[in-house]
Amino acid sequence: MRVADSRCGAVEFALRVNTAVGLLEAGAEAARVLAAEFDCSSRQARRYVERAASGGRVVVPEEMVVFTVKVPAALAVRVRERAKESGGTISALVTAALIGFLARGHTQPRRR
């Protein structure tokens, strides 16, 4: 199961799968407990248990926040086009670009 297939977010998905791992390790009736704890269907709970059994714990992604910036209109158009061409999102594209930029240690002179 991919996170995109679930109806909860990536953080919640990881929490549910990791809880299922713990329940399986404890020998509990994992699907029944998950359904009650997370208020989901028994079918969905079984999917979390299956994912836990086949892949073990998953990494809990860092929570995302909205970060609004103003950029020139032409740059915004280029970013939207590149994201569309790559099949990804604007957020993913900008995140990757900023991580790469910061990793290279670029600095800008301070404006006065």
Secondary structure, DSSP 8 states (H G I E B T S, - for coil): --GGGSSS-HHHHHHHHHHHHHHHHHT--HHHHHHHHHT--HHHHHHHHHHHHHH-----------------HHHHHHHHHHHHHHTS-HHHHHHHHHHHHHHTT-------
